[in-house]
Amino acid sequence: MGKFQKILVPLDGSANSMRGLDKAISIANASDAEITGYYVFHLPVAAGLKYTKAMKDEAQKKAVKAIGPAMQKCERAGAKFKYATGGGNTAA
């Protein structure tokens, strides 16, 4: 396997995303790569008009729920980890 420097892993808190993270940890530890966990939060169509504090707070809770366990898993495995979030609407 070639040497990787960066690995992007989509995170949503599901078992599938954690399996992907497990593979990324394995690759990262073998190549000294940095893992970036990426969480996309849903922006309701209404958010196009006004993204309220309640919407932001709810999105933040979900992001923490998905990213926190991933961060802990990487720490335990000795893998470098950072995270990013973004918003989108699947109906768009």
N, CA, C and O atoms as a CHARMM CRD file, in Angstrom:
* protein
*
  368
    1    1 MET  N      0.85400  -1.18100   0.00000 PROA 1      0.00000
    2    1 MET  CA     0.00000   0.00000   0.00000 PROA 1      0.00000
    3    1 MET  C      0.89500   1.23800   0.00000 PROA 1      0.00000
    4    1 MET  O      1.91300   1.28200   0.69100 PROA 1      0.00000
    5    2 GLY  N      0.50500   2.23200  -0.77800 PROA 2      0.00000
    6    2 GLY  CA     1.26200   3.47600  -0.83600 PROA 2      0.00000
    7    2 GLY  C      1.14700   4.26700   0.44700 PROA 2      0.00000
    8    2 GLY  O      0.33600   3.96300   1.32200 PROA 2      0.00000
    9    3 LYS  N      1.97500   5.28500   0.53800 PROA 3      0.00000
   10    3 LYS  CA     1.96600   6.12500   1.73000 PROA 3      0.00000
   11    3 LYS  C      0.93900   7.23800   1.55600 PROA 3      0.00000
   12    3 LYS  O      0.96000   7.96600   0.56400 PROA 3      0.00000
   13    4 PHE  N      0.06500   7.35900   2.50600 PROA 4      0.00000
   14    4 PHE  CA    -0.95900   8.39400   2.50600 PROA 4      0.00000
   15    4 PHE  C     -0.58100   9.47900   3.50100 PROA 4      0.00000
   16    4 PHE  O      0.06200   9.21300   4.51600 PROA 4      0.00000
   17    5 GLN  N     -0.98900  10.71000   3.19500 PROA 5      0.00000
   18    5 GLN  CA    -0.75700  11.80400   4.12900 PROA 5      0.00000
   19    5 GLN  C     -2.04600  12.23100   4.81800 PROA 5      0.00000
   20    5 GLN  O     -2.04100  12.60800   5.99000 PROA 5      0.00000
   21    6 LYS  N     -3.15300  12.16800   4.07600 PROA 6      0.00000
   22    6 LYS  CA    -4.44400  12.59700   4.60900 PROA 6      0.00000
   23    6 LYS  C     -5.52700  11.61300   4.18100 PROA 6      0.00000
   24    6 LYS  O     -5.51900  11.09300   3.06600 PROA 6      0.00000
   25    7 ILE  N     -6.46800  11.37300   5.11200 PROA 7      0.00000
   26    7 ILE  CA    -7.59300  10.47500   4.84400 PROA 7      0.00000
   27    7 ILE  C     -8.87000  11.18100   5.29200 PROA 7      0.00000
   28    7 ILE  O     -8.97300  11.62400   6.43600 PROA 7      0.00000
   29    8 LEU  N     -9.83500  11.28200   4.39300 PROA 8      0.00000
   30    8 LEU  CA   -11.12300  11.89500   4.70600 PROA 8      0.00000
   31    8 LEU  C    -12.14900  10.79700   4.97600 PROA 8      0.00000
   32    8 LEU  O    -12.33800   9.89200   4.16300 PROA 8      0.00000
   33    9 VAL  N    -12.80700  10.89300   6.13300 PROA 9      0.00000
   34    9 VAL  CA   -13.79400   9.87600   6.53000 PROA 9      0.00000
   35    9 VAL  C    -15.12400  10.56000   6.82200 PROA 9      0.00000
   36    9 VAL  O    -15.19900  11.39900   7.72100 PROA 9      0.00000
   37   10 PRO  N    -16.18400  10.21400   6.07100 PROA 10     0.00000
   38   10 PRO  CA   -17.49600  10.76500   6.39800 PROA 10     0.00000
   39   10 PRO  C    -18.02100  10.12900   7.68300 PROA 10     0.00000
   40   10 PRO  O    -17.94200   8.91400   7.86300 PROA 10     0.00000
   41   11 LEU  N    -18.55200  10.95300   8.56000 PROA 11     0.00000
   42   11 LEU  CA   -19.06700  10.46900   9.84200 PROA 11     0.00000
   43   11 LEU  C    -20.52700  10.86400  10.01100 PROA 11     0.00000
   44   11 LEU  O    -20.90400  12.00900   9.76200 PROA 11     0.00000
   45   12 ASP  N    -21.34100   9.91000  10.43300 PROA 12     0.00000
   46   12 ASP  CA   -22.73100  10.21700  10.76500 PROA 12     0.00000
   47   12 ASP  C    -23.17800   9.48900  12.02500 PROA 12     0.00000
   48   12 ASP  O    -24.35200   9.52800  12.39400 PROA 12     0.00000
   49   13 GLY  N    -22.23600   8.82900  12.67800 PROA 13     0.00000
   50   13 GLY  CA   -22.55800   8.09900  13.89900 PROA 13     0.00000
   51   13 GLY  C    -23.04200   6.68400  13.66300 PROA 13     0.00000
   52   13 GLY  O    -23.29300   5.95300  14.62100 PROA 13     0.00000
   53   14 SER  N    -23.18000   6.28000  12.40800 PROA 14     0.00000
   54   14 SER  CA   -23.68200   4.93900  12.10700 PROA 14     0.00000
   55   14 SER  C    -22.57200   3.89200  12.22500 PROA 14     0.00000
   56   14 SER  O    -21.38600   4.21800  12.26700 PROA 14     0.00000
   57   15 ALA  N    -22.99200   2.63300  12.27900 PROA 15     0.00000
   58   15 ALA  CA   -22.02900   1.53000  12.32800 PROA 15     0.00000
   59   15 ALA  C    -21.17400   1.52400  11.06700 PROA 15     0.00000
   60   15 ALA  O    -19.98100   1.22700  11.13000 PROA 15     0.00000
   61   16 ASN  N    -21.76800   1.84600   9.93300 PROA 16     0.00000
   62   16 ASN  CA   -21.00200   1.87100   8.68800 PROA 16     0.00000
   63   16 ASN  C    -19.90900   2.93900   8.71800 PROA 16     0.00000
   64   16 ASN  O    -18.78800   2.69200   8.27500 PROA 16     0.00000
   65   17 SER  N    -20.22800   4.11400   9.23400 PROA 17     0.00000
   66   17 SER  CA   -19.19600   5.15300   9.27500 PROA 17     0.00000
   67   17 SER  C    -18.08400   4.76900  10.24500 PROA 17     0.00000
   68   17 SER  O    -16.92300   5.11000  10.01600 PROA 17     0.00000
   69   18 MET  N    -18.41500   4.07700  11.30900 PROA 18     0.00000
   70   18 MET  CA   -17.38300   3.64100  12.25300 PROA 18     0.00000
   71   18 MET  C    -16.52100   2.53000  11.65200 PROA 18     0.00000
   72   18 MET  O    -15.32900   2.44900  11.95100 PROA 18     0.00000
   73   19 ARG  N    -17.10500   1.67400  10.81100 PROA 19     0.00000
   74   19 ARG  CA   -16.29500   0.66600  10.11400 PROA 19     0.00000
   75   19 ARG  C    -15.32200   1.35600   9.15900 PROA 19     0.00000
   76   19 ARG  O    -14.16600   0.95100   9.03700 PROA 19     0.00000
   77   20 GLY  N    -15.80500   2.40100   8.48500 PROA 20     0.00000
   78   20 GLY  CA   -14.91900   3.17200   7.62100 PROA 20     0.00000
   79   20 GLY  C    -13.79500   3.82100   8.40900 PROA 20     0.00000
   80   20 GLY  O    -12.65400   3.87200   7.95100 PROA 20     0.00000
   81   21 LEU  N    -14.12300   4.31700   9.59700 PROA 21     0.00000
   82   21 LEU  CA   -13.11500   4.92100  10.46000 PROA 21     0.00000
   83   21 LEU  C    -12.09200   3.87900  10.89400 PROA 21     0.00000
   84   21 LEU  O    -10.89700   4.17000  10.94300 PROA 21     0.00000
   85   22 ASP  N    -12.54500   2.66900  11.20700 PROA 22     0.00000
   86   22 ASP  CA   -11.61200   1.60300  11.59700 PROA 22     0.00000
   87   22 ASP  C    -10.59000   1.35100  10.49100 PROA 22     0.00000
   88   22 ASP  O     -9.39600   1.21600  10.76300 PROA 22     0.00000
   89   23 LYS  N    -11.05200   1.28800   9.26000 PROA 23     0.00000
   90   23 LYS  CA   -10.15300   1.07200   8.12300 PROA 23     0.00000
   91   23 LYS  C     -9.20600   2.26000   7.97900 PROA 23     0.00000
   92   23 LYS  O     -8.01400   2.08300   7.72900 PROA 23     0.00000
   93   24 ALA  N     -9.73900   3.47000   8.13700 PROA 24     0.00000
   94   24 ALA  CA    -8.90500   4.66800   8.03400 PROA 24     0.00000
   95   24 ALA  C     -7.82200   4.67700   9.11100 PROA 24     0.00000
   96   24 ALA  O     -6.68900   5.07700   8.84400 PROA 24     0.00000
   97   25 ILE  N     -8.15900   4.24100  10.32100 PROA 25     0.00000
   98   25 ILE  CA    -7.17800   4.17100  11.40500 PROA 25     0.00000
   99   25 ILE  C     -6.06500   3.19700  11.04100 PROA 25     0.00000
  100   25 ILE  O     -4.88600   3.47600  11.25500 PROA 25     0.00000
  101   26 SER  N     -6.44800   2.06800  10.49700 PROA 26     0.00000
  102   26 SER  CA    -5.46200   1.07100  10.09000 PROA 26     0.00000
  103   26 SER  C     -4.50000   1.64100   9.04500 PROA 26     0.00000
  104   26 SER  O     -3.28600   1.46400   9.14200 PROA 26     0.00000
  105   27 ILE  N     -5.05700   2.32200   8.05200 PROA 27     0.00000
  106   27 ILE  CA    -4.22800   2.92500   6.99800 PROA 27     0.00000
  107   27 ILE  C     -3.38200   4.06000   7.56800 PROA 27     0.00000
  108   27 ILE  O     -2.19800   4.18000   7.25200 PROA 27     0.00000
  109   28 ALA  N     -3.99700   4.89100   8.40900 PROA 28     0.00000
  110   28 ALA  CA    -3.28800   6.03800   8.98300 PROA 28     0.00000
  111   28 ALA  C     -2.11600   5.60000   9.83800 PROA 28     0.00000
  112   28 ALA  O     -1.03600   6.18500   9.75500 PROA 28     0.00000
  113   29 ASN  N     -2.31100   4.58700  10.65100 PROA 29     0.00000
  114   29 ASN  CA    -1.22600   4.12600  11.51500 PROA 29     0.00000
  115   29 ASN  C     -0.09100   3.50400  10.71100 PROA 29     0.00000
  116   29 ASN  O      1.07000   3.58100  11.11500 PROA 29     0.00000
  117   30 ALA  N     -0.41500   2.89100   9.58200 PROA 30     0.00000
  118   30 ALA  CA     0.61700   2.28100   8.73900 PROA 30     0.00000
  119   30 ALA  C      1.39800   3.31500   7.94000 PROA 30     0.00000
  120   30 ALA  O      2.53400   3.06300   7.53800 PROA 30     0.00000
  121   31 SER  N      0.79800   4.47400   7.71000 PROA 31     0.00000
  122   31 SER  CA     1.45400   5.47200   6.85000 PROA 31     0.00000
  123   31 SER  C      1.64400   6.82400   7.52700 PROA 31     0.00000
  124   31 SER  O      2.04400   7.78900   6.87500 PROA 31     0.00000
  125   32 ASP  N      1.36600   6.90500   8.81900 PROA 32     0.00000
  126   32 ASP  CA     1.49600   8.15300   9.57800 PROA 32     0.00000
  127   32 ASP  C      0.63800   9.27500   8.97700 PROA 32     0.00000
  128   32 ASP  O      1.04900  10.43500   8.94900 PROA 32     0.00000
  129   33 ALA  N     -0.53800   8.91600   8.50600 PROA 33     0.00000
  130   33 ALA  CA    -1.45200   9.88400   7.89600 PROA 33     0.00000
  131   33 ALA  C     -2.34600  10.52900   8.95900 PROA 33     0.00000
  132   33 ALA  O     -2.49600  10.01100  10.06600 PROA 33     0.00000
  133   34 GLU  N     -2.92900  11.66000   8.59600 PROA 34     0.00000
  134   34 GLU  CA    -3.88300  12.35200   9.46100 PROA 34     0.00000
  135   34 GLU  C     -5.29600  12.07900   8.94100 PROA 34     0.00000
  136   34 GLU  O     -5.56300  12.18500   7.74400 PROA 34     0.00000
  137   35 ILE  N     -6.18300  11.72900   9.85000 PROA 35     0.00000
  138   35 ILE  CA    -7.58000  11.47500   9.50500 PROA 35     0.00000
  139   35 ILE  C     -8.38700  12.74700   9.74400 PROA 35     0.00000
  140   35 ILE  O     -8.25500  13.39300  10.78300 PROA 35     0.00000
  141   36 THR  N     -9.21900  13.09500   8.77200 PROA 36     0.00000
  142   36 THR  CA   -10.19300  14.17500   8.95800 PROA 36     0.00000
  143   36 THR  C    -11.57300  13.54600   8.93200 PROA 36     0.00000
  144   36 THR  O    -11.99600  12.99600   7.91500 PROA 36     0.00000
  145   37 GLY  N    -12.27200  13.62800  10.04900 PROA 37     0.00000
  146   37 GLY  CA   -13.65200  13.17100  10.11600 PROA 37     0.00000
  147   37 GLY  C    -14.55600  14.31000   9.65700 PROA 37     0.00000
  148   37 GLY  O    -14.43900  15.43100  10.15200 PROA 37     0.00000
  149   38 TYR  N    -15.44500  14.03400   8.72500 PROA 38     0.00000
  150   38 TYR  CA   -16.30800  15.08500   8.16600 PROA 38     0.00000
  151   38 TYR  C    -17.77100  14.75100   8.42700 PROA 38     0.00000
  152   38 TYR  O    -18.26200  13.69600   8.02700 PROA 38     0.00000
  153   39 TYR  N    -18.45000  15.65300   9.09600 PROA 39     0.00000
  154   39 TYR  CA   -19.87600  15.48800   9.40300 PROA 39     0.00000
  155   39 TYR  C    -20.66900  16.54900   8.65100 PROA 39     0.00000
  156   39 TYR  O    -20.38100  17.74100   8.76100 PROA 39     0.00000
  157   40 VAL  N    -21.66300  16.11600   7.89200 PROA 40     0.00000
  158   40 VAL  CA   -22.53900  17.04300   7.17300 PROA 40     0.00000
  159   40 VAL  C    -23.87100  17.09100   7.89600 PROA 40     0.00000
  160   40 VAL  O    -24.53600  16.06800   8.05800 PROA 40     0.00000
  161   41 PHE  N    -24.25800  18.27800   8.32900 PROA 41     0.00000
  162   41 PHE  CA   -25.54400  18.41400   8.99800 PROA 41     0.00000
  163   41 PHE  C    -26.59500  18.89300   8.00900 PROA 41     0.00000
  164   41 PHE  O    -26.31900  19.67200   7.09600 PROA 41     0.00000
  165   42 HSD  N    -27.79500  18.40500   8.22200 PROA 42     0.00000
  166   42 HSD  CA   -28.92000  18.72800   7.34500 PROA 42     0.00000
  167   42 HSD  C    -29.41800  20.14700   7.61400 PROA 42     0.00000
  168   42 HSD  O    -29.69400  20.52400   8.75300 PROA 42     0.00000
  169   43 LEU  N    -29.52200  20.90900   6.55300 PROA 43     0.00000
  170   43 LEU  CA   -30.12000  22.23900   6.65700 PROA 43     0.00000
  171   43 LEU  C    -31.51000  22.16900   6.03400 PROA 43     0.00000
  172   43 LEU  O    -31.63300  21.97900   4.82400 PROA 43     0.00000
  173   44 PRO  N    -32.54100  22.32000   6.83200 PROA 44     0.00000
  174   44 PRO  CA   -33.89500  22.29400   6.26900 PROA 44     0.00000
  175   44 PRO  C    -34.06400  23.40600   5.23500 PROA 44     0.00000
  176   44 PRO  O    -33.36700  24.42000   5.27200 PROA 44     0.00000
  177   45 VAL  N    -34.99200  23.19900   4.32500 PROA 45     0.00000
  178   45 VAL  CA   -35.26100  24.20500   3.30400 PROA 45     0.00000
  179   45 VAL  C    -35.52400  25.56200   3.95700 PROA 45     0.00000
  180   45 VAL  O    -35.13600  26.59900   3.41900 PROA 45     0.00000
  181   46 ALA  N    -36.17500  25.55100   5.10400 PROA 46     0.00000
  182   46 ALA  CA   -36.46800  26.79700   5.81800 PROA 46     0.00000
  183   46 ALA  C    -35.19300  27.54000   6.20700 PROA 46     0.00000
  184   46 ALA  O    -35.20700  28.75900   6.37600 PROA 46     0.00000
  185   47 ALA  N    -34.09300  26.80400   6.34700 PROA 47     0.00000
  186   47 ALA  CA   -32.84200  27.44100   6.73300 PROA 47     0.00000
  187   47 ALA  C    -32.32800  28.37100   5.64000 PROA 47     0.00000
  188   47 ALA  O    -31.54200  29.28000   5.90700 PROA 47     0.00000
  189   48 GLY  N    -32.77300  28.13900   4.41500 PROA 48     0.00000
  190   48 GLY  CA   -32.38900  29.03600   3.33500 PROA 48     0.00000
  191   48 GLY  C    -32.90900  30.43900   3.57000 PROA 48     0.00000
  192   48 GLY  O    -32.31700  31.42100   3.12000 PROA 48     0.00000
  193   49 LEU  N    -34.02600  30.52300   4.28400 PROA 49     0.00000
  194   49 LEU  CA   -34.59400  31.82000   4.61000 PROA 49     0.00000
  195   49 LEU  C    -33.96300  32.39000   5.87200 PROA 49     0.00000
  196   49 LEU  O    -33.57400  33.55600   5.92400 PROA 49     0.00000
  197   50 LYS  N    -33.87200  31.53100   6.89500 PROA 50     0.00000
  198   50 LYS  CA   -33.25500  31.97400   8.14300 PROA 50     0.00000
  199   50 LYS  C    -32.81900  30.74800   8.94200 PROA 50     0.00000
  200   50 LYS  O    -33.63500  29.88900   9.27700 PROA 50     0.00000
  201   51 TYR  N    -31.54800  30.68200   9.23500 PROA 51     0.00000
  202   51 TYR  CA   -30.98600  29.58900  10.01500 PROA 51     0.00000
  203   51 TYR  C    -31.04300  30.00700  11.47600 PROA 51     0.00000
  204   51 TYR  O    -30.23300  30.81600  11.92800 PROA 51     0.00000
  205   52 THR  N    -32.00200  29.45300  12.21400 PROA 52     0.00000
  206   52 THR  CA   -32.25000  29.88900  13.58800 PROA 52     0.00000
  207   52 THR  C    -31.24400  29.28800  14.56800 PROA 52     0.00000
  208   52 THR  O    -30.54300  28.32700  14.25100 PROA 52     0.00000
  209   53 LYS  N    -31.18900  29.86700  15.75200 PROA 53     0.00000
  210   53 LYS  CA   -30.31800  29.35000  16.80200 PROA 53     0.00000
  211   53 LYS  C    -30.71900  27.92700  17.17900 PROA 53     0.00000
  212   53 LYS  O    -29.85700  27.08900  17.44600 PROA 53     0.00000
  213   54 ALA  N    -32.00700  27.65400  17.20200 PROA 54     0.00000
  214   54 ALA  CA   -32.48000  26.29800  17.53200 PROA 54     0.00000
  215   54 ALA  C    -31.97700  25.28700  16.49700 PROA 54     0.00000
  216   54 ALA  O    -31.56800  24.18200  16.85500 PROA 54     0.00000
  217   55 MET  N    -32.00600  25.66400  15.22100 PROA 55     0.00000
  218   55 MET  CA   -31.50000  24.78700  14.16000 PROA 55     0.00000
  219   55 MET  C    -30.00000  24.54700  14.34600 PROA 55     0.00000
  220   55 MET  O    -29.52000  23.42200  14.21000 PROA 55     0.00000
  221   56 LYS  N    -29.27800  25.60500  14.65400 PROA 56     0.00000
  222   56 LYS  CA   -27.83400  25.50400  14.85700 PROA 56     0.00000
  223   56 LYS  C    -27.51400  24.61800  16.05100 PROA 56     0.00000
  224   56 LYS  O    -26.62000  23.77600  15.97800 PROA 56     0.00000
  225   57 ASP  N    -28.24100  24.80200  17.15400 PROA 57     0.00000
  226   57 ASP  CA   -28.01900  24.00100  18.35400 PROA 57     0.00000
  227   57 ASP  C    -28.28300  22.52000  18.10200 PROA 57     0.00000
  228   57 ASP  O    -27.52800  21.66300  18.56200 PROA 57     0.00000
  229   58 GLU  N    -29.34700  22.22400  17.37700 PROA 58     0.00000
  230   58 GLU  CA   -29.69100  20.82700  17.06000 PROA 58     0.00000
  231   58 GLU  C    -28.61400  20.20100  16.17200 PROA 58     0.00000
  232   58 GLU  O    -28.20700  19.06100  16.39400 PROA 58     0.00000
  233   59 ALA  N    -28.15900  20.94400  15.17600 PROA 59     0.00000
  234   59 ALA  CA   -27.10000  20.44500  14.28800 PROA 59     0.00000
  235   59 ALA  C    -25.82100  20.18600  15.08000 PROA 59     0.00000
  236   59 ALA  O    -25.13000  19.19500  14.84400 PROA 59     0.00000
  237   60 GLN  N    -25.51200  21.06700  16.00800 PROA 60     0.00000
  238   60 GLN  CA   -24.30600  20.92100  16.82900 PROA 60     0.00000
  239   60 GLN  C    -24.38300  19.67000  17.69300 PROA 60     0.00000
  240   60 GLN  O    -23.39300  18.95200  17.83000 PROA 60     0.00000
  241   61 LYS  N    -25.54700  19.39900  18.27900 PROA 61     0.00000
  242   61 LYS  CA   -25.72000  18.20200  19.11500 PROA 61     0.00000
  243   61 LYS  C    -25.46000  16.93700  18.30600 PROA 61     0.00000
  244   61 LYS  O    -24.77400  16.02100  18.76100 PROA 61     0.00000
  245   62 LYS  N    -26.02000  16.90100  17.09800 PROA 62     0.00000
  246   62 LYS  CA   -25.84500  15.72200  16.24200 PROA 62     0.00000
  247   62 LYS  C    -24.39000  15.56300  15.81400 PROA 62     0.00000
  248   62 LYS  O    -23.87600  14.44600  15.75300 PROA 62     0.00000
  249   63 ALA  N    -23.73500  16.66800  15.52100 PROA 63     0.00000
  250   63 ALA  CA   -22.32600  16.61000  15.11800 PROA 63     0.00000
  251   63 ALA  C    -21.45900  16.06500  16.24700 PROA 63     0.00000
  252   63 ALA  O    -20.59700  15.21700  16.01500 PROA 63     0.00000
  253   64 VAL  N    -21.68200  16.54600  17.46200 PROA 64     0.00000
  254   64 VAL  CA   -20.91100  16.08100  18.61700 PROA 64     0.00000
  255   64 VAL  C    -21.14500  14.58900  18.84500 PROA 64     0.00000
  256   64 VAL  O    -20.21800  13.85500  19.19000 PROA 64     0.00000
  257   65 LYS  N    -22.37800  14.14800  18.65300 PROA 65     0.00000
  258   65 LYS  CA   -22.71900  12.73700  18.84300 PROA 65     0.00000
  259   65 LYS  C    -22.00000  11.84900  17.82600 PROA 65     0.00000
  260   65 LYS  O    -21.65200  10.71000  18.13900 PROA 65     0.00000
  261   66 ALA  N    -21.77600  12.35600  16.61900 PROA 66     0.00000
  262   66 ALA  CA   -21.09000  11.58100  15.58500 PROA 66     0.00000
  263   66 ALA  C    -19.57100  11.70300  15.69400 PROA 66     0.00000
  264   66 ALA  O    -18.85600  10.71900  15.51000 PROA 66     0.00000
  265   67 ILE  N    -19.08000  12.89600  15.99000 PROA 67     0.00000
  266   67 ILE  CA   -17.63600  13.14700  15.97700 PROA 67     0.00000
  267   67 ILE  C    -16.95200  12.69200  17.27100 PROA 67     0.00000
  268   67 ILE  O    -15.82800  12.19200  17.23100 PROA 67     0.00000
  269   68 GLY  N    -17.61500  12.86100  18.41000 PROA 68     0.00000
  270   68 GLY  CA   -17.00100  12.51600  19.69800 PROA 68     0.00000
  271   68 GLY  C    -16.47000  11.09200  19.76900 PROA 68     0.00000
  272   68 GLY  O    -15.29700  10.89900  20.09000 PROA 68     0.00000
  273   69 PRO  N    -17.29400  10.08900  19.48000 PROA 69     0.00000
  274   69 PRO  CA   -16.80000   8.70600  19.54000 PROA 69     0.00000
  275   69 PRO  C    -15.66500   8.44300  18.54500 PROA 69     0.00000
  276   69 PRO  O    -14.74600   7.67500  18.83200 PROA 69     0.00000
  277   70 ALA  N    -15.73700   9.08000  17.38300 PROA 70     0.00000
  278   70 ALA  CA   -14.67700   8.90500  16.38700 PROA 70     0.00000
  279   70 ALA  C    -13.36200   9.47400  16.90500 PROA 70     0.00000
  280   70 ALA  O    -12.30500   8.86500  16.73900 PROA 70     0.00000
  281   71 MET  N    -13.43200  10.62600  17.52100 PROA 71     0.00000
  282   71 MET  CA   -12.23900  11.26400  18.07700 PROA 71     0.00000
  283   71 MET  C    -11.62900  10.37800  19.16700 PROA 71     0.00000
  284   71 MET  O    -10.41400  10.18800  19.21100 PROA 71     0.00000
  285   72 GLN  N    -12.46900   9.84600  20.03400 PROA 72     0.00000
  286   72 GLN  CA   -11.98800   8.98300  21.11100 PROA 72     0.00000
  287   72 GLN  C    -11.34800   7.71000  20.56200 PROA 72     0.00000
  288   72 GLN  O    -10.31600   7.26100  21.06000 PROA 72     0.00000
  289   73 LYS  N    -11.96500   7.13700  19.53700 PROA 73     0.00000
  290   73 LYS  CA   -11.44300   5.91100  18.93300 PROA 73     0.00000
  291   73 LYS  C    -10.06100   6.16100  18.32500 PROA 73     0.00000
  292   73 LYS  O     -9.15800   5.33500  18.46200 PROA 73     0.00000
  293   74 CYS  N     -9.90400   7.28800  17.66400 PROA 74     0.00000
  294   74 CYS  CA    -8.60600   7.63200  17.07300 PROA 74     0.00000
  295   74 CYS  C     -7.55500   7.86300  18.15800 PROA 74     0.00000
  296   74 CYS  O     -6.41100   7.42900  18.02300 PROA 74     0.00000
  297   75 GLU  N     -7.94200   8.54200  19.22100 PROA 75     0.00000
  298   75 GLU  CA    -7.00500   8.77800  20.33300 PROA 75     0.00000
  299   75 GLU  C     -6.51900   7.45500  20.91900 PROA 75     0.00000
  300   75 GLU  O     -5.32500   7.27200  21.15400 PROA 75     0.00000
  301   76 ARG  N     -7.46100   6.53300  21.15300 PROA 76     0.00000
  302   76 ARG  CA    -7.09400   5.22700  21.72700 PROA 76     0.00000
  303   76 ARG  C     -6.16200   4.45600  20.79800 PROA 76     0.00000
  304   76 ARG  O     -5.29300   3.71600  21.25800 PROA 76     0.00000
  305   77 ALA  N     -6.34500   4.63200  19.48200 PROA 77     0.00000
  306   77 ALA  CA    -5.53200   3.90100  18.50100 PROA 77     0.00000
  307   77 ALA  C     -4.23300   4.62200  18.16000 PROA 77     0.00000
  308   77 ALA  O     -3.40000   4.08900  17.42700 PROA 77     0.00000
  309   78 GLY  N     -4.05700   5.83800  18.69100 PROA 78     0.00000
  310   78 GLY  CA    -2.84700   6.59300  18.40800 PROA 78     0.00000
  311   78 GLY  C     -2.81900   7.22600  17.02700 PROA 78     0.00000
  312   78 GLY  O     -1.74900   7.54100  16.50700 PROA 78     0.00000
  313   79 ALA  N     -3.99400   7.41400  16.42800 PROA 79     0.00000
  314   79 ALA  CA    -4.07700   8.01500  15.09600 PROA 79     0.00000
  315   79 ALA  C     -4.34500   9.51900  15.21200 PROA 79     0.00000
  316   79 ALA  O     -5.09200   9.96100  16.08400 PROA 79     0.00000
  317   80 LYS  N     -3.72900  10.28900  14.32700 PROA 80     0.00000
  318   80 LYS  CA    -3.96300  11.73700  14.29200 PROA 80     0.00000
  319   80 LYS  C     -5.36200  11.98400  13.73800 PROA 80     0.00000
  320   80 LYS  O     -5.75700  11.38000  12.74100 PROA 80     0.00000
  321   81 PHE  N     -6.11600  12.88300  14.39400 PROA 81     0.00000
  322   81 PHE  CA    -7.49700  13.12100  13.99500 PROA 81     0.00000
  323   81 PHE  C     -7.84200  14.59500  14.11800 PROA 81     0.00000
  324   81 PHE  O     -7.47900  15.25400  15.09200 PROA 81     0.00000
  325   82 LYS  N     -8.54000  15.09600  13.12900 PROA 82     0.00000
  326   82 LYS  CA    -9.17000  16.40600  13.21200 PROA 82     0.00000
  327   82 LYS  C    -10.54900  16.25800  12.59400 PROA 82     0.00000
  328   82 LYS  O    -10.85000  15.22200  12.00100 PROA 82     0.00000
  329   83 TYR  N    -11.38200  17.26400  12.72000 PROA 83     0.00000
  330   83 TYR  CA   -12.72300  17.15000  12.16800 PROA 83     0.00000
  331   83 TYR  C    -13.13600  18.43200  11.49800 PROA 83     0.00000
  332   83 TYR  O    -12.57400  19.50000  11.73900 PROA 83     0.00000
  333   84 ALA  N    -14.14500  18.29900  10.64100 PROA 84     0.00000
  334   84 ALA  CA   -14.74900  19.43800   9.96000 PROA 84     0.00000
  335   84 ALA  C    -16.23500  19.14800   9.81800 PROA 84     0.00000
  336   84 ALA  O    -16.65200  17.99000   9.80100 PROA 84     0.00000
  337   85 THR  N    -17.02100  20.19400   9.71700 PROA 85     0.00000
  338   85 THR  CA   -18.45200  20.02600   9.50100 PROA 85     0.00000
  339   85 THR  C    -18.89700  20.93200   8.35600 PROA 85     0.00000
  340   85 THR  O    -18.22800  21.90800   8.01500 PROA 85     0.00000
  341   86 GLY  N    -20.01400  20.59300   7.78900 PROA 86     0.00000
  342   86 GLY  CA   -20.59900  21.39600   6.73700 PROA 86     0.00000
  343   86 GLY  C    -22.08700  21.15900   6.70400 PROA 86     0.00000
  344   86 GLY  O    -22.56600  20.16500   7.24900 PROA 86     0.00000
  345   87 GLY  N    -22.82600  22.04400   6.08100 PROA 87     0.00000
  346   87 GLY  CA   -24.27100  21.90300   6.02400 PROA 87     0.00000
  347   87 GLY  C    -24.75100  21.75000   4.60100 PROA 87     0.00000
  348   87 GLY  O    -24.13600  22.25700   3.66300 PROA 87     0.00000
  349   88 GLY  N    -25.84400  21.05600   4.45200 PROA 88     0.00000
  350   88 GLY  CA   -26.43000  20.87400   3.12900 PROA 88     0.00000
  351   88 GLY  C    -27.86800  20.42300   3.22900 PROA 88     0.00000
  352   88 GLY  O    -28.36400  20.11500   4.31300 PROA 88     0.00000
  353   89 ASN  N    -28.52700  20.38700   2.09800 PROA 89     0.00000
  354   89 ASN  CA   -29.92000  19.98400   2.02300 PROA 89     0.00000
  355   89 ASN  C    -30.04700  18.95100   0.92200 PROA 89     0.00000
  356   89 ASN  O    -29.72200  19.22200  -0.23400 PROA 89     0.00000
  357   90 THR  N    -30.52300  17.76100   1.28000 PROA 90     0.00000
  358   90 THR  CA   -30.64200  16.68500   0.30800 PROA 90     0.00000
  359   90 THR  C    -31.75800  16.94800  -0.70200 PROA 90     0.00000
  360   90 THR  O    -31.78200  16.34000  -1.77200 PROA 90     0.00000
  361   91 ALA  N    -32.67300  17.84100  -0.37000 PROA 91     0.00000
  362   91 ALA  CA   -33.78400  18.12300  -1.27900 PROA 91     0.00000
  363   91 ALA  C    -33.36900  19.12700  -2.36600 PROA 91     0.00000
  364   91 ALA  O    -34.08100  19.29000  -3.35700 PROA 91     0.00000
  365   92 ALA  N    -32.25600  19.77800  -2.19200 PROA 92     0.00000
  366   92 ALA  CA   -31.82600  20.79900  -3.15700 PROA 92     0.00000
  367   92 ALA  C    -31.29700  20.21100  -4.42400 PROA 92     0.00000
  368   92 ALA  O    -30.89800  20.94600  -5.32700 PROA 92     0.00000
